[in-house]
Amino acid sequence: MNTWSWDYVGEIMPQLLEGLWITVQATILGSLVAFALGLVWALALRSPVRWLTWPVSAVVEFIRNTPLLVQLFFLFFVLPSWGVTFGPLTTGVIGLGLHYSTYTAEVYRAGIDAVPAGQWEAATALSLPRRRTWTAVILPQAFRRVVPALGNYVIAMFKDTPMLSAITVGDMLFQANSIGATTFDYMEPITMVGILFIVISYPTSLLLRALERRLVR
Amino acid sequence: MSADSTPSKETANPAVDGSELIRFDHVTKRFGTNTVLDSLDFTVSSGKHVTLIGPSGSGKTTILRLLMTLLKPDEGTIKVGGQYLTHEEKGGKLVPAGEKHTREVRKNIGMVFQQFNLFPNMKVLRNITEAPVHVLGLSKDEAEERARGLLDLVGLTEHIDKYPTQLSGGQQQRVAIARALAMRPQVLLLDEVTSALDPELVAGVLDVLRDIAHTTDITMLCVTHEMNFARDISDDVLMFDAGRVIESGSPEKIFTEPEHERTREFLSAVL
């Protein structure tokens, strides 16, 4: 059995940190896609127009109930055969964003439903236009309620980024694997990947909890 | 129109001549199999202060909610200022009103709710200016000047920069009154506005409303359990039971010599 070597860790750190940067990028960009698309789904699903809600609901359920890895493979290996090609990181961001948008849609739905009926009634009593009611009254209150739940999905997405290594995104796990493949020593790289994940995700979740206490008074 | 924000005689209501402002014509409202209003007819004249009393479940709040278009009547029509509220005339026929028509008629009506329903994400000032700016098209400065005047009227000038949650229930309700008045409605609907308040905060809110009732020409429709307040401000009292008006008249008559047995029972239970 190999013994742990800090020298080896020092040697591979730059490459792992490079991978970490890619991982963080994928998470941030993926989150932005998930936040925006999720809101689009949530609002579309509340529409009184049946021809809009039905297909959106079908797409959302389909994406939510199939594995992320399969979706990534589909985007990366199948779409090019139809002439649609994206780079690995772009594919990863789209895949993560699309997959998680089906969860954030549910978060927004719950957040919007939690705004008391009295708020809608007050907006009606003041004759506020529908658009203004959404942007000035309902959504600002819904957002306050959904921030903690959205944050949890960001952390979950962060922990799902190693899947991107399967579509050749140079994330942390991908770097660790390629290090191991050349040195035949996986212990330090894989262990360090785990440590780097917890070093980021645990403080982030503590931060979220603090934020939650501030927002939900 | 002056920028003075107190709803004054000349601005609050252009036609205060005692003419008919609200008309319910055979209005029926059901919830499931429960008929809350049963072919109800009644009218309210411009500038009058009308109090609706009666046991809970008798349909009083439903009337206010129908007027505010928070509910739709199952049958019958409602007119405000001579215009149909939830219907419009097209080619000589009465059809359900479009959103635009309803919005226009509804602008003449303001409502204060039992639970205040202030917007918690906005400071007091913006709660009051939001609708005048985005519905009436006032400039921000005009709306703020109006809001300041109204906050002065309800005695909350120093709380202008606070959020609703930083205020007591009574203060929140006074902000809600200011918010409704900022739209300069012809009709103000008051739905049990003191029922959610701690007892010691009720008087402050009622004082403000008394003040408004005595100094403006705004038409008021009021559902309340505060019989002394009703006696103070009302021109007419309508006694409801089981979705119908069973007795109406001046507060002196209703409170001192009610004709109907149900009215006597009700009043002896609440007074």
Interface residues (C-beta under 8 A of the other chain):
Chain A: P116 G118 Q119 E121 A122 T124 A125 L126 S127 L128 P129 R132 A136 V137 P140 Q141 R144 R217
Chain B: M68 T69 L70 R103 R106 K107 I109 G110 M111 F113 Q115 N117 L118 F119 P120 N121 M122 E130 A131 H134 V135 T165 R179 A180 M183
